[in-house]
Amino acid sequence: MTAGSEVIQRSNAGPGRTIGDWQPEDAGYWERTGRRVATRNLVISIPALLLAFSVWVLFSAVSISLPRIGFDFSTDQLFWLVALPSLSGATLRVAYSFVIPIFGGRRWTALSTASLLLPTLWLGFAVQDPATPYWVFVLIAILCGFGGANFSSSMSNISFFYPKQKQGLALGLNAGLGNVGVSVAQAVVPLAITVGALGALAGPPQALVDGSGHLFLQNAGFIWVPAIALAALAAWFGMNDLTSVRSSFTEQAVIFRRKHNWLMCWLYIGTFGSYIGFSAGFPMLVKSQFPDVNPMTYAFIGPLLGALMRSVGGSLADRWGGARLTFWVFTLMVAAVFGVLHFLPDKGQGGNFFGFLAAFMALFVLSGIGNGTTFRMIPVIFRTLHERLSAGADAQGKADASRQAGIESAAVVGFSGAIGAYGGFFIPKSYGSSITLTGSPDMALYGFIAFYITCLAVTWWWYYRRGAEAPC
């Protein structure tokens, strides 16, 4: 690289610029330019993703308060409102998985963050009128799925900025601190709705049906608006687009023919699907099984622990291998679900809330670690695959194979995130269906155990055992 080209490269790497020659695997380039640029993009990406997760799970904190201010919704309807953002978010993630190489990370992060203004503003107005029909809340819940969808594009984008050996920690930080948004929402919303924090602009409070006071439930939506606007502006002016990773949908769609894409989707349902499903369903589950307990006192703890453990899982997987840790995560998750079952009430009698809480906190911690370990497995698997496919190629062929491995890894990170997010729909709905059919959530929990055993088998056979097809 000449001195002149170095100047051009440095100018292109500034905030809000498009970078044409991104080479994170080049150690010299990484130290000169890459680390600084990648860090800036990660630092902006994390709060944007945190806000996205906060919006995604708003109804887990809002639903239990709707009947208190006069909305006559059944328990099953409330579980639907909790589950629908995960359903729409997971479905939108499929498309969001492929957008970064097409549109660019800076543009898409800014626009997708700004889209969160739609559900937050609408929710703030809708809750102020007890006559607002149920279908309006259904639509708002679906729009909250924009927050969940942002995860796939965000993770895909950050994966392009870091060399393979540093992706575990970088993706763990982006996702882990982004996941903190779940616990932020469940901690902030119960506080925000008790005071007129936004003044007259937010509207009057709503009277509680039992006559004991008032709530400012509109704050559950409005409180996020300033931060969302600032995060969108920061992404637009501070992040970068990488032209070197531009690719068409056709180039990325090859992952649908890759067996390991589907296997990693299955495992990610077990880790992230559990994390987001437990996060969304925990408050309503506590309310239904331990009616004397205020679930929002504890709801934020598990998501926070799981979010913080994600980066730990990614870092440990960088050192010890993703497959080994993933195998033990699923083993211990089976044990933890048995613990939850042990401490649940039996037909409304008995039960031990603090034992139940401890077992559930273990599930959050384990699913958080598993989120990091499974995502660390993906780039290793696809790098190994393309090294084998290009074993007899010349230097240019190997370089092309390395580029394609990066594109496919990023697409699988996004797509597995999409499929995994369906756990956020099925887990709350499983609770609701099990309680409706049998009077308890036990049937759903035994189903989770059976699923985790299949995840154990997949991890062991393809990735962990001696002689595995893709050891990682």
C-alpha positions in Angstrom: 0.0 0.0 0.0 1.4 3.4 -1.0 1.5 6.5 1.2 -1.2 8.0 -1.0 -3.5 5.0 -0.7 -3.0 5.0 3.0 -4.3 8.6 3.2 -7.3 7.6 1.1 -7.9 4.6 3.3 -7.8 6.6 6.5 -10.2 9.2 5.2 -12.6 6.6 4.0 -12.6 5.0 7.5 -14.0 8.1 9.2 -17.5 8.2 10.7 -20.4 8.2 8.3 -18.2 7.1 5.4 -18.2 4.1 3.1 -15.0 2.0 3.3 -14.0 0.3 0.1 -11.0 -1.8 1.2 -11.8 -3.5 4.5 -9.2 -6.1 5.6 -9.6 -7.2 9.2 -7.7 -10.4 8.7 -4.6 -8.4 7.8 -2.8 -7.9 11.1 -1.0 -4.7 10.0 -4.2 -3.2 8.7 -6.1 -4.2 11.8 -3.6 -2.4 14.1 -3.4 0.7 11.9 -7.0 1.2 11.1 -9.3 -1.7 11.6 -9.4 -1.9 15.4 -10.3 1.8 15.8 -13.1 1.7 13.1 -14.5 -1.6 14.4 -14.6 -0.4 18.0 -16.5 2.8 17.0 -19.1 0.8 15.0 -19.5 -1.6 17.9 -19.9 1.2 20.5 -22.7 2.7 18.4 -24.3 -0.6 17.6 -24.7 -1.7 21.2 -27.0 1.0 22.5 -29.1 0.8 19.3 -29.5 -2.9 19.8 -30.3 -2.4 23.5 -33.2 -0.1 22.6 -34.4 -2.6 20.0 -34.6 -5.3 22.7 -36.3 -3.0 25.1 -39.0 -2.3 22.5 -39.3 -5.9 21.6 -40.3 -7.0 25.1 -42.4 -4.0 26.0 -45.6 -6.1 26.3 -44.0 -8.4 28.8 -44.0 -5.4 31.2 -47.2 -3.7 29.9 -49.6 -6.6 29.6 -50.0 -7.3 33.3 -51.0 -3.6 33.8 -53.6 -3.4 31.1 -56.4 -5.0 33.2 -55.5 -2.7 36.1 -56.6 0.3 34.1 -59.8 -1.1 32.7 -58.9 -3.2 29.6 -61.0 -6.4 29.8 -58.6 -8.9 28.2 -58.4 -12.5 29.2 -55.3 -14.3 30.4 -54.9 -16.0 27.1 -55.3 -12.7 25.2 -52.5 -11.2 27.4 -50.2 -14.1 26.7 -50.8 -13.5 23.0 -49.8 -9.9 23.3 -46.6 -11.1 25.1 -45.9 -13.7 22.4 -46.8 -11.8 19.2 -43.7 -9.5 19.2 -41.5 -12.5 19.2 -43.5 -14.1 16.3 -43.3 -11.0 14.1 -39.7 -10.3 15.2 -38.6 -13.8 14.3 -40.3 -13.6 10.9 -38.8 -10.2 10.1 -35.4 -11.5 11.1 -35.4 -13.8 8.1 -35.3 -10.8 5.8 -33.1 -8.7 8.1 -30.5 -11.5 8.0 -29.5 -10.6 4.4 -29.9 -6.8 4.3 -26.4 -5.7 5.4 -24.4 -6.8 2.4 -27.1 -5.4 0.2 -27.8 -1.9 1.8 -24.9 -1.3 4.1 -24.6 -1.4 7.9 -24.7 2.3 8.6 -27.8 3.0 6.5 -29.7 0.0 7.7 -28.9 0.4 11.4 -30.1 4.0 11.3 -33.3 3.3 9.5 -34.2 0.1 11.5 -33.5 2.0 14.7 -35.8 4.8 13.7 -38.5 2.3 12.9 -38.9 1.7 16.6 -40.6 5.0 16.9 -43.7 3.5 15.3 -44.8 1.1 18.1 -43.5 3.2 21.0 -45.5 6.3 19.9 -48.6 4.3 19.1 -48.5 2.4 22.4 -48.3 5.7 24.3 -51.5 7.0 22.7 -53.4 3.6 22.7 -53.2 2.9 26.4 -54.8 6.3 27.3 -58.2 5.2 26.1 -59.7 2.1 27.8 -62.0 1.8 24.8 -59.0 1.0 22.5 -59.9 -2.4 20.9 -57.8 -5.5 21.4 -56.9 -5.6 17.7 -55.1 -2.3 18.0 -52.8 -3.8 20.7 -52.3 -6.8 18.5 -51.0 -4.5 15.7 -48.8 -2.6 18.1 -47.4 -5.9 19.5 -46.6 -7.0 15.9 -44.8 -3.7 15.3 -42.7 -4.2 18.4 -41.3 -7.1 16.5 -39.2 -4.5 14.6 -37.0 -4.5 17.7 -36.4 -8.2 17.6 -35.7 -8.1 13.9 -32.9 -5.6 14.4 -30.8 -8.3 16.1 -30.1 -10.2 12.9 -28.9 -7.2 10.9 -26.9 -5.9 13.8 -25.1 -9.1 14.4 -24.5 -9.7 10.7 -23.1 -6.1 10.5 -20.7 -6.4 13.4 -19.4 -9.8 12.3 -18.0 -8.1 9.1 -15.9 -5.6 11.1 -13.9 -8.2 13.2 -11.3 -10.8 12.3 -12.5 -14.4 12.9 -10.4 -14.9 16.1 -12.0 -11.8 17.7 -15.6 -12.4 16.6 -16.6 -14.4 19.6 -16.0 -11.5 22.0 -17.3 -8.8 19.7 -20.5 -10.6 18.9 -20.9 -11.5 22.5 -20.6 -7.9 23.6 -22.9 -6.7 20.9 -25.6 -9.3 21.6 -25.0 -9.5 25.3 -25.1 -5.8 26.1 -27.9 -5.5 23.5 -29.8 -8.2 25.3 -29.6 -6.1 28.5 -32.4 -4.1 26.9 -34.8 -6.9 28.0 -34.0 -6.3 31.6 -33.8 -2.5 31.1 -37.4 -2.5 29.8 -38.6 -4.7 32.7 -36.9 -2.5 35.2 -37.7 0.9 33.7 -41.3 0.4 32.7 -42.7 -0.4 36.1 -41.0 2.7 37.5 -41.9 5.0 34.6 -45.6 4.2 34.6 -45.9 5.3 38.3 -45.0 8.9 37.8 -45.7 11.7 35.3 -42.1 11.8 34.3 -42.8 13.3 30.9 -45.2 16.0 32.1 -48.3 17.3 30.3 -47.0 16.4 26.9 -47.5 12.7 27.7 -51.2 13.0 28.7 -53.2 12.5 31.9 -52.9 9.4 34.1 -55.3 6.4 34.0 -57.3 5.5 37.1 -56.8 2.0 38.5 -60.1 0.0 38.5 -59.7 -0.8 42.2 -59.6 2.9 43.0 -56.2 2.7 44.7 -54.4 5.2 42.5 -53.3 6.1 39.0 -50.8 4.9 36.4 -49.1 6.7 33.5 -49.0 3.6 31.3 -48.3 5.8 28.2 -44.8 6.3 29.6 -44.1 2.7 28.7 -44.0 3.8 25.1 -43.0 7.5 25.2 -40.1 7.0 27.6 -38.0 5.4 24.7 -38.6 8.0 22.0 -35.8 10.5 22.7 -33.2 7.7 23.1 -34.3 6.0 19.9 -34.0 9.3 17.9 -30.5 9.9 19.3 -29.4 6.3 18.5 -30.7 6.5 14.9 -28.8 9.8 14.4 -25.6 8.4 15.9 -25.8 5.4 13.6 -26.3 7.6 10.5 -23.4 9.9 11.2 -21.1 7.7 13.1 -21.1 4.2 11.6 -19.6 2.9 8.3 -20.8 1.0 5.3 -18.4 -1.7 3.9 -18.5 -2.1 0.2 -16.0 -5.0 0.3 -18.7 -7.2 1.9 -21.4 -6.2 -0.5 -23.2 -9.3 -2.0 -26.5 -10.2 -3.5 -29.2 -12.3 -1.9 -28.2 -15.1 -4.3 -24.7 -15.2 -3.0 -26.0 -15.4 0.6 -28.9 -17.8 -0.1 -26.4 -20.7 -0.6 -26.7 -21.1 3.2 -30.1 -22.7 2.7 -28.2 -25.6 1.1 -25.8 -25.9 4.0 -26.7 -28.6 6.5 -24.8 -26.8 9.2 -27.0 -23.7 8.8 -30.1 -25.7 9.8 -28.2 -27.5 12.6 -27.1 -24.2 14.2 -30.6 -22.8 13.8 -31.8 -25.8 15.9 -29.2 -25.2 18.6 -29.9 -21.5 18.7 -33.6 -22.1 19.3 -32.4 -23.9 22.4 -30.2 -21.1 23.6 -31.6 -17.7 22.4 -35.1 -19.1 21.9 -35.0 -20.1 25.6 -33.6 -16.7 26.7 -36.1 -14.5 24.9 -39.0 -16.9 25.6 -38.3 -17.1 29.3 -37.8 -13.3 29.4 -41.1 -12.6 27.7 -43.1 -15.3 29.6 -41.7 -15.1 33.1 -43.8 -12.2 34.5 -47.1 -13.8 33.3 -46.0 -17.3 34.5 -45.2 -16.0 38.0 -48.5 -14.1 38.1 -50.4 -17.3 37.2 -48.5 -19.7 39.5 -47.7 -17.4 42.5 -50.5 -14.8 42.5 -49.3 -13.2 45.8 -45.9 -12.3 44.2 -45.4 -9.1 42.2 -43.6 -10.5 39.2 -42.1 -7.2 38.1 -40.0 -7.1 41.3 -38.0 -10.0 39.9 -38.6 -10.0 36.1 -35.6 -7.9 35.1 -33.0 -10.1 37.1 -33.0 -13.1 34.8 -32.7 -11.3 31.5 -30.0 -9.1 32.9 -28.0 -12.2 34.1 -28.5 -13.9 30.8 -27.5 -10.8 28.8 -24.3 -10.3 30.8 -23.3 -14.0 30.5 -23.6 -13.9 26.7 -20.3 -12.1 26.3 -18.8 -14.5 28.9 -19.9 -17.4 26.8 -18.4 -16.0 23.7 -15.1 -15.2 25.4 -14.9 -18.7 27.0 -15.7 -20.3 23.6 -12.8 -18.4 22.0 -10.6 -20.1 24.5 -12.1 -23.6 25.1 -14.2 -24.2 22.0 -17.9 -23.5 21.4 -19.1 -27.1 21.0 -17.7 -28.3 24.4 -19.4 -25.5 26.3 -22.6 -25.7 24.3 -22.9 -29.4 25.2 -22.6 -28.7 28.9 -25.0 -25.8 28.7 -27.8 -28.0 27.4 -27.0 -30.7 29.9 -27.4 -28.3 32.8 -30.5 -26.7 31.3 -32.2 -30.1 31.4 -31.4 -30.2 35.2 -32.5 -26.7 35.7 -36.0 -27.3 34.1 -36.4 -30.3 36.5 -35.7 -27.8 39.3 -38.4 -25.5 38.1 -40.9 -28.3 38.0 -39.9 -29.4 41.5 -40.7 -26.0 43.0 -43.9 -25.2 41.1 -47.2 -25.4 43.0 -49.2 -28.6 42.5 -52.8 -27.8 41.5 -52.4 -24.4 43.2 -51.1 -25.9 46.5 -47.6 -25.8 47.9 -44.7 -24.7 45.8 -41.7 -22.7 46.7 -41.3 -19.4 44.9 -37.6 -18.7 45.9 -36.6 -22.3 44.8 -38.5 -21.7 41.6 -36.8 -18.3 41.2 -33.3 -19.8 41.7 -33.9 -22.6 39.2 -35.2 -20.1 36.6 -32.2 -17.8 37.2 -30.0 -20.8 36.4 -31.9 -21.2 33.1 -31.3 -17.5 32.3 -27.5 -17.8 33.0 -27.1 -21.0 31.0 -29.1 -19.7 28.0 -27.0 -16.5 28.1 -23.8 -18.5 28.0 -25.2 -20.7 25.3 -26.1 -17.7 23.2 -22.4 -16.8 23.1 -21.0 -20.3 22.6 -23.3 -21.1 19.7 -22.5 -17.9 17.8 -18.8 -18.6 18.3 -19.3 -22.0 16.6 -20.7 -20.5 13.4 -17.6 -18.8 11.9 -15.4 -21.7 12.9 -17.7 -24.2 11.2 -18.0 -22.2 7.9 -14.3 -21.4 7.8 -13.5 -25.1 8.1 -16.1 -26.0 5.4 -14.6 -23.5 2.9 -11.0 -24.5 3.7 -11.9 -28.0 2.8 -13.7 -27.0 -0.4 -10.8 -24.8 -1.5 -8.0 -27.2 -0.5 -6.7 -27.7 -4.0 -7.3 -24.0 -5.1 -4.6 -21.4 -5.9 -4.1 -18.3 -3.7 -6.9 -16.4 -5.4 -9.3 -19.3 -5.0 -8.4 -19.5 -1.3 -9.0 -15.8 -0.9 -12.4 -16.1 -2.6 -13.2 -19.0 -0.4 -12.3 -17.0 2.7 -14.5 -14.1 1.6 -17.4 -16.5 0.9 -17.0 -18.1 4.3 -17.3 -14.6 5.9 -20.5 -13.9 3.9 -22.0 -17.2 4.7 -21.1 -17.0 8.4 -22.7 -13.5 8.7 -25.8 -14.8 6.9 -26.1 -17.8 9.2 -25.6 -15.6 12.3 -28.5 -13.5 11.1 -30.7 -16.4 9.9 -30.2 -18.6 13.0 -31.0 -15.5 15.0 -34.3 -15.3 13.1 -35.2 -19.0 13.7 -34.1 -18.9 17.3 -36.3 -15.9 18.0 -39.4 -18.1 17.4 -38.7 -19.4 20.9 -40.0 -16.1 22.2 -43.4 -16.9 20.7 -43.6 -20.6 21.5 -42.5 -20.5 25.1 -45.2 -18.0 26.3 -47.8 -19.7 24.1 -46.7 -23.1 25.5 -47.3 -21.8 29.0 -50.7 -20.4 28.1 -51.8 -23.6 26.2 -50.6 -25.9 29.0 -52.3 -23.9 31.7 -55.6 -23.8 29.6 -55.5 -27.6 28.9 -54.1 -29.0 32.2 -54.3 -26.2 34.7 -50.5 -26.0 35.1 -47.4 -25.2 32.9 -45.8 -28.7 33.6 -46.7 -30.1 30.1 -44.8 -27.2 28.5 -41.8 -27.6 30.7 -41.5 -31.3 29.9 -41.6 -30.4 26.3 -38.6 -28.1 26.8 -36.7 -30.9 28.4 -37.3 -33.2 25.4 -36.1 -30.4 23.1 -32.9 -29.8 25.0 -32.1 -33.5 24.8 -32.2 -33.3 21.0 -29.9 -30.2 21.2 -27.5 -32.3 23.2 -27.5 -35.0 20.6 -26.9 -32.6 17.7 -24.0 -30.9 19.5 -22.4 -34.1 20.4 -22.7 -35.9 17.1 -21.7 -33.1 14.6 -19.5 -30.9 16.7 -18.2 -32.3 20.0 -17.4 -36.0 19.8 -14.1 -37.3 18.6 -14.2 -37.5 14.9 -17.1 -35.1 14.6 -17.7 -33.7 11.1 -17.1 -30.0 12.1 -15.3 -29.9 15.5 -15.4 -26.4 16.9 
